[in-house]
Amino acid sequence: MATPVINVVERTNLASQIYEHLREQLMSATFQPGQRLKIRDLAKTMGTSETPVREALIQLVRDRALEMKEGYFI
């Protein structure tokens, strides 16, 4: 029996969607410079678990859109 791959694909896709959403919010100045972004709060607002939000934030840090200092900052 084949291992279901759908869960991994869906999670990756969800992280990508959250990444795009957060990037758009950053570009439209929805967040204030220096504002701390909490994974738990973002996940609750987006109605998802913390894992895809964390993955999206990590990608934004890699893209240098956010700075990580004991949390995620703009």
Secondary structure per residue as TSV (DSSP state, phi and psi in degrees):
chain	resnum	aa	ss	phi	psi
A	1	M	-	360.0	132.9
A	2	A	-	-75.1	144.7
A	3	T	-	-75.3	131.2
A	4	P	-	-66.0	129.1
A	5	V	-	-100.2	-11.4
A	6	I	H	-57.3	-43.0
A	7	N	H	-59.9	-41.9
A	8	V	H	-66.4	-44.2
A	9	V	H	-63.9	-45.5
A	10	E	H	-62.4	-42.3
A	11	R	H	-64.9	-43.4
A	12	T	H	-63.1	-43.2
A	13	N	H	-62.9	-41.5
A	14	L	H	-64.0	-42.7
A	15	A	H	-61.1	-39.1
A	16	S	H	-65.7	-40.5
A	17	Q	H	-64.9	-42.2
A	18	I	H	-66.1	-40.9
A	19	Y	H	-55.9	-50.6
A	20	E	H	-61.2	-42.8
A	21	H	H	-62.0	-47.6
A	22	L	H	-66.4	-37.8
A	23	R	H	-63.0	-42.1
A	24	E	H	-62.4	-41.1
A	25	Q	H	-64.5	-38.7
A	26	L	H	-64.0	-43.0
A	27	M	H	-67.5	-29.8
A	28	S	T	-93.5	9.2
A	29	A	T	59.8	36.1
A	30	T	-	-66.3	-34.2
A	31	F	S	-99.2	148.7
A	32	Q	-	-85.9	146.3
A	33	P	T	-56.7	132.9
A	34	G	T	84.8	-5.1
A	35	Q	-	-66.0	136.9
A	36	R	E	-85.9	130.9
A	37	L	E	-104.8	121.9
A	38	K	-	-101.1	127.3
A	39	I	H	-56.3	-46.1
A	40	R	H	-60.2	-44.2
A	41	D	H	-66.4	-43.1
A	42	L	H	-63.8	-42.3
A	43	A	H	-62.4	-42.1
A	44	K	H	-64.6	-44.2
A	45	T	H	-61.7	-38.4
A	46	M	H	-88.3	-4.9
A	47	G	T	68.4	38.7
A	48	T	S	-136.8	177.9
A	49	S	-	-80.2	172.3
A	50	E	H	-75.1	-26.3
A	51	T	H	-59.8	-52.3
A	52	P	H	-66.4	-29.7
A	53	V	H	-66.7	-45.0
A	54	R	H	-59.4	-44.3
A	55	E	H	-62.2	-41.1
A	56	A	H	-65.5	-42.3
A	57	L	H	-66.1	-38.3
A	58	I	H	-61.3	-41.2
A	59	Q	H	-66.0	-38.6
A	60	L	H	-65.2	-34.3
A	61	V	H	-67.0	-43.1
A	62	R	H	-60.4	-36.5
A	63	D	T	-79.9	-1.5
A	64	R	T	64.6	25.8
A	65	A	S	-85.8	-23.7
A	66	L	S	-128.8	158.3
A	67	E	E	-118.3	133.8
A	68	M	E	-100.2	120.7
A	69	K	S	-140.6	88.7
A	70	E	S	50.3	42.8
A	71	G	S	146.3	-172.6
A	72	Y	E	-113.1	129.8
A	73	F	E	-126.9	152.1
A	74	I	-	-85.6	360.0
